[in-house]
Amino acid sequence: MVAMTRETFVAPAVGGALAGWVEGAGLPLLLVHGGPGLSYDVIDGLEDELLPGYRVASFQQRGIAPSTTEGPFTVQQHIADVVAVLDHLGWERAILVGHSWGGHLVIHCAAAVPHRLAGVVAVDPLGAVGDGGNAAFEAELLSRVPAESRTLAAELDARAQRGEGSDDDALEGLRLMWPAYYADPAAAPAMPVLLRLSTPAYAGTFGDALQRLPELEKSLPGIRIPVGVVAGVDSPIPVAAARETVERIPGAWLIEVPGAGHFPWQEAPGCVRRAVDRISRLRGS
């Protein structure tokens, strides 16, 4: 078996550049991590599920070095950043796979730049109908946090959403909530040691994404590229939000993963790969 070599790249973008990597051979696939405002480490292990068989690339989203730490932190800029990476790689079209906020972003991309995409897979994303399930998500997430930590976790996250407090404060809030993202919080792995967070990127992007929900919902019936959604049945993000989104997109489909939370490739290995392979078959690749 021939070992695969990871190549790094730096793609020019507004405010500086976006740092990333590319590996493998096959149909081009761009992996978009979650957050917003988090480092790439939040999707540790997902690339392993997508290799081999695809030419997989990813990049650090703006807000965290070695990519530009400057804004604007808006949905439109993040879409433009995806296109900038595709352009730099010389990829006319690619499959997009996004997790969490990244899953929400790839649905925006399906509506905004379908000519650059072979299809998208959104992994446990915030939905695109109504409030996307956000209120239910926040309530369920906090209900899973131990009572002694719940008030502090809620306060730190609320401050971060307002763009207040330090990055370390926001990261501590995430650490307190981290186990609650899993189907079994008591058995959840520790938060990645190297995970970093940019409060400006988090607050700016998340606030803009919420404001743009009506616009995104209105665009769903016009999406014509293949769209798949993978949702953990035991994720704090309600599966109903994914169902409502899929029902508005012609030909879209949903895989509900029993026993999995917000990181389904960890708790049900192979589920994301199967969704990507389904997109590949639909494209005749």
Backbone torsions as a table, in degrees:
resi	resn	phi	psi	omega
1	MET	NA	131.1	-179.0
2	VAL	-83.3	126.7	179.1
3	ALA	-68.5	141.1	178.8
4	MET	-88.7	143.1	-178.4
5	THR	-108.7	128.3	177.4
6	ARG	-86.0	129.6	177.3
7	GLU	-110.1	140.2	177.0
8	THR	-97.7	157.8	176.4
9	PHE	-147.6	163.4	175.1
10	VAL	-132.6	111.0	-176.5
11	ALA	-97.0	126.4	176.9
12	PRO	-59.7	140.9	179.8
13	ALA	-154.8	167.5	176.9
14	VAL	-54.6	129.3	177.7
15	GLY	83.3	0.4	180.0
16	GLY	149.4	-113.2	-176.6
17	ALA	-154.6	165.3	178.0
18	LEU	-119.4	122.1	-177.9
19	ALA	-91.9	137.5	-179.2
20	GLY	-155.2	-169.3	-179.6
21	TRP	-146.8	160.9	177.6
22	VAL	-144.2	143.5	-174.4
23	GLU	-154.9	153.1	173.3
24	GLY	89.8	-177.1	-178.5
25	ALA	-140.5	144.7	179.4
26	GLY	133.2	-158.5	-180.0
27	LEU	-60.1	132.0	-179.2
28	PRO	-62.5	135.2	-179.3
29	LEU	-139.8	124.7	178.2
30	LEU	-107.5	123.2	-178.1
31	LEU	-96.6	125.1	-174.8
32	VAL	-114.9	114.5	-174.0
33	HIS	-77.4	167.0	-177.6
34	GLY	-88.8	-168.8	-176.8
35	GLY	149.4	-112.2	-6.5
36	PRO	-74.3	167.0	177.7
37	GLY	81.7	11.6	178.9
38	LEU	-103.1	163.4	174.6
39	SER	-81.9	164.0	-175.9
40	TYR	-56.1	-24.5	-175.5
41	ASP	-57.5	-17.0	-177.8
42	VAL	-63.8	-20.5	177.3
43	ILE	-112.5	33.5	176.3
44	ASP	-47.9	130.3	174.2
45	GLY	93.9	-20.9	-176.8
46	LEU	-66.2	-37.0	-179.6
47	GLU	-62.1	-31.8	-180.0
48	ASP	-62.9	-33.6	179.1
49	GLU	-71.3	-23.5	-175.6
50	LEU	-97.7	-4.1	175.5
51	LEU	-112.8	145.4	-3.3
52	PRO	-87.5	-175.6	176.8
53	GLY	105.4	-13.8	177.5
54	TYR	-134.0	154.8	171.4
55	ARG	-91.5	97.5	-170.0
56	VAL	-98.3	131.1	175.1
57	ALA	-128.7	157.5	171.1
58	SER	-153.7	171.3	-179.7
59	PHE	-152.2	155.2	174.2
60	GLN	-78.6	121.9	178.9
61	GLN	-66.8	156.0	-177.9
62	ARG	-58.0	148.8	-178.6
63	GLY	114.2	-24.5	-178.5
64	ILE	-127.1	130.5	174.3
65	ALA	-65.8	149.4	13.1
66	PRO	-84.9	1.7	171.7
67	SER	-75.8	170.5	178.2
68	THR	-58.7	141.2	177.5
69	THR	-95.4	3.3	-177.7
70	GLU	-91.5	156.6	173.0
71	GLY	-82.1	-163.6	9.2
72	PRO	-75.4	143.4	179.0
73	PHE	-97.9	77.7	-177.9
74	THR	-130.3	159.6	176.6
75	VAL	-58.9	-44.9	-178.4
76	GLN	-60.2	-39.3	179.3
77	GLN	-68.3	-38.5	178.5
78	HIS	-65.6	-37.2	174.5
79	ILE	-61.9	-45.6	178.5
80	ALA	-61.2	-35.3	178.2
81	ASP	-66.4	-40.6	175.8
82	VAL	-58.1	-46.8	179.7
83	VAL	-63.4	-39.4	179.1
84	ALA	-60.7	-39.7	178.7
85	VAL	-68.4	-44.4	177.4
86	LEU	-58.7	-43.2	178.9
87	ASP	-61.1	-45.6	-177.5
88	HIS	-63.6	-36.8	179.6
89	LEU	-76.7	-13.0	-177.3
90	GLY	75.8	25.4	-178.9
91	TRP	-94.8	112.6	177.8
92	GLU	-68.6	-38.0	177.7
93	ARG	-145.0	151.1	179.4
94	ALA	-154.2	157.6	167.2
95	ILE	-77.8	135.7	172.6
96	LEU	-104.9	132.1	173.9
97	VAL	-123.1	117.8	-178.1
98	GLY	-125.2	143.0	178.8
99	HIS	-112.1	135.6	174.2
100	SER	60.1	-119.3	174.7
101	TRP	-57.3	-38.6	178.0
102	GLY	-62.0	-34.1	175.8
103	GLY	-67.2	-38.1	175.7
104	HIS	-65.4	-40.5	-179.7
105	LEU	-64.7	-39.3	-177.5
106	VAL	-69.1	-25.1	173.8
107	ILE	-70.0	-40.2	172.2
108	HIS	-57.1	-43.6	-178.8
109	CYS	-64.5	-37.2	178.9
110	ALA	-61.0	-33.5	178.5
111	ALA	-82.1	-35.6	-171.1
112	ALA	-91.0	-37.0	-174.8
113	VAL	-134.1	52.4	-175.7
114	PRO	-61.3	-26.7	-179.1
115	HIS	-67.4	-13.1	179.4
116	ARG	-100.4	0.8	-171.4
117	LEU	-121.1	139.9	172.1
118	ALA	-88.2	-13.2	-179.8
119	GLY	154.3	169.1	179.6
120	VAL	-135.6	147.8	170.7
121	VAL	-124.0	119.9	177.9
122	ALA	-103.6	122.6	-175.8
123	VAL	-103.7	110.9	179.7
124	ASP	46.1	56.7	-178.0
125	PRO	-87.1	163.2	162.9
126	LEU	-64.4	139.3	-177.1
127	GLY	-70.8	-179.8	-175.9
128	ALA	-126.4	17.5	178.7
129	VAL	-122.8	133.4	-176.8
130	GLY	63.6	-128.1	177.5
131	ASP	-91.6	11.1	178.1
132	GLY	72.2	10.5	-175.9
133	GLY	83.7	11.5	-172.9
134	ASN	-64.1	-43.9	-178.9
135	ALA	-62.8	-44.9	178.8
136	ALA	-65.2	-38.5	178.1
137	PHE	-60.4	-50.3	-178.0
138	GLU	-63.3	-39.6	179.8
139	ALA	-66.3	-45.4	-179.0
140	GLU	-66.2	-41.1	179.9
141	LEU	-59.5	-48.6	-178.9
142	LEU	-66.6	-32.2	179.9
143	SER	-65.5	-22.2	-179.9
144	ARG	-88.4	-12.8	179.0
145	VAL	-77.5	136.1	178.6
146	PRO	-52.4	141.6	-173.4
147	ALA	-53.9	-37.1	-176.4
148	GLU	-70.1	-17.3	-179.2
149	SER	-110.3	-7.3	-168.9
150	ARG	-64.5	-45.6	-177.4
151	THR	-63.6	-44.6	-179.7
152	LEU	-65.5	-42.7	179.8
153	ALA	-60.4	-43.8	-179.8
154	ALA	-65.5	-40.0	-179.4
155	GLU	-66.5	-44.6	-179.2
156	LEU	-65.0	-39.8	179.7
157	ASP	-69.3	-40.3	178.9
158	ALA	-62.1	-40.6	177.8
159	ARG	-64.2	-42.0	179.8
160	ALA	-64.2	-39.5	178.7
161	GLN	-63.9	-27.0	176.5
162	ARG	-86.5	-2.1	-178.3
163	GLY	79.0	20.6	-178.4
164	GLU	-106.4	161.8	178.5
165	GLY	80.2	174.0	-177.0
166	SER	-88.5	164.1	175.0
167	ASP	-61.2	-36.9	179.3
168	ASP	-64.5	-38.1	177.5
169	ASP	-62.8	-45.6	-179.5
170	ALA	-63.8	-39.2	179.6
171	LEU	-67.5	-34.7	176.5
172	GLU	-66.3	-39.2	176.0
173	GLY	-61.0	-41.8	178.3
174	LEU	-65.7	-39.2	179.6
175	ARG	-61.0	-40.0	179.7
176	LEU	-65.9	-32.0	-178.1
177	MET	-92.3	-13.4	-171.2
178	TRP	-50.1	-51.0	-178.1
179	PRO	-59.7	-26.7	-177.3
180	ALA	-68.7	-13.1	177.7
181	TYR	-77.5	-13.2	-175.5
182	TYR	-98.0	157.4	179.8
183	ALA	-60.2	-38.6	177.7
184	ASP	-121.7	92.1	-177.1
185	PRO	-54.7	-32.1	-177.8
186	ALA	-67.1	-24.8	-178.4
187	ALA	-105.5	9.4	-175.6
188	ALA	-68.1	143.8	174.3
189	PRO	-71.0	161.3	177.8
190	ALA	-67.5	154.8	174.8
191	MET	-61.2	140.6	180.0
192	PRO	-51.9	132.1	-174.6
193	VAL	-60.5	-36.9	-174.7
194	LEU	-89.3	2.5	-177.2
195	LEU	-61.2	133.7	178.4
196	ARG	-124.1	161.0	-176.3
197	LEU	-142.5	136.6	174.8
198	SER	-109.6	112.9	-179.9
199	THR	-61.4	-44.1	177.9
200	PRO	-59.8	-41.3	-179.8
201	ALA	-67.2	-39.5	179.2
202	TYR	-65.1	-53.4	-176.5
203	ALA	-64.0	-46.4	-177.3
204	GLY	-65.0	-48.0	-176.9
205	THR	-69.1	-45.7	-177.7
206	PHE	-64.3	-42.0	178.0
207	GLY	-61.7	-42.7	179.7
208	ASP	-67.8	-38.8	179.2
209	ALA	-61.7	-41.5	178.4
210	LEU	-64.6	-40.4	179.9
211	GLN	-65.8	-29.5	-176.1
212	ARG	-90.9	3.3	-179.1
213	LEU	-58.4	-45.0	178.6
214	PRO	-60.0	-38.9	178.0
215	GLU	-63.6	-43.2	180.0
216	LEU	-67.0	-44.1	178.9
217	GLU	-57.4	-43.1	-179.7
218	LYS	-63.0	-29.4	-176.1
219	SER	-82.6	-16.2	-171.7
220	LEU	-56.9	-45.6	-178.8
221	PRO	-63.0	-17.6	-179.1
222	GLY	-89.6	-4.2	179.5
223	ILE	-74.0	129.7	-175.7
224	ARG	-122.2	1.2	177.2
225	ILE	-92.8	160.3	179.1
226	PRO	-61.1	131.6	179.7
227	VAL	-132.1	125.2	173.8
228	GLY	-123.2	146.4	177.4
229	VAL	-125.7	133.3	176.0
230	VAL	-112.7	120.0	-175.4
231	ALA	-126.1	131.1	173.8
232	GLY	-73.7	124.8	-178.8
233	VAL	-61.3	-31.8	-177.9
234	ASP	-105.2	24.4	174.1
235	SER	-77.0	151.8	173.3
236	PRO	-67.3	-21.2	173.1
237	ILE	-77.4	122.2	-174.2
238	PRO	-63.7	134.4	177.6
239	VAL	-60.3	-29.0	179.9
240	ALA	-57.8	-33.1	179.2
241	ALA	-65.6	-38.6	177.3
242	ALA	-68.5	-42.5	179.8
243	ARG	-60.0	-46.4	-178.6
244	GLU	-62.0	-36.9	179.1
245	THR	-67.6	-49.0	-178.5
246	VAL	-60.6	-38.1	-178.8
247	GLU	-64.0	-21.8	-179.1
248	ARG	-90.0	-12.9	-175.9
249	ILE	-103.7	119.9	-178.6
250	PRO	-56.6	125.4	175.9
251	GLY	77.6	-0.5	-179.3
252	ALA	-72.1	159.5	-177.7
253	TRP	-143.0	157.5	-174.9
254	LEU	-126.0	132.8	170.2
255	ILE	-108.5	115.2	175.9
256	GLU	-94.3	126.0	-173.4
257	VAL	-107.5	104.2	179.6
258	PRO	-63.0	144.8	176.5
259	GLY	73.2	10.7	-179.0
260	ALA	-119.1	146.9	176.6
261	GLY	-102.3	-134.3	-173.0
262	HIS	-78.7	-14.7	179.9
263	PHE	-119.7	68.9	-169.2
264	PRO	-62.8	-27.0	179.0
265	TRP	-67.2	-20.7	177.0
266	GLN	-82.9	-39.7	-175.0
267	GLU	-92.9	-17.3	177.1
268	ALA	-141.7	71.0	-175.2
269	PRO	-52.4	138.0	178.2
270	GLY	99.5	-15.3	-174.2
271	CYS	-68.1	-38.0	179.4
272	VAL	-72.7	-40.3	178.4
273	ARG	-58.9	-41.9	179.7
274	ARG	-62.8	-37.9	178.2
275	ALA	-66.3	-41.8	178.9
276	VAL	-65.0	-42.3	178.6
277	ASP	-62.4	-33.5	177.4
278	ARG	-65.0	-41.6	175.4
279	ILE	-60.9	-44.8	-179.2
280	SER	-59.8	-42.2	178.8
281	ARG	-65.5	-38.5	179.2
282	LEU	-63.2	-30.8	179.4
283	ARG	-85.9	-1.3	178.5
284	GLY	73.1	25.7	-176.4
285	SER	-96.6	NA	NA
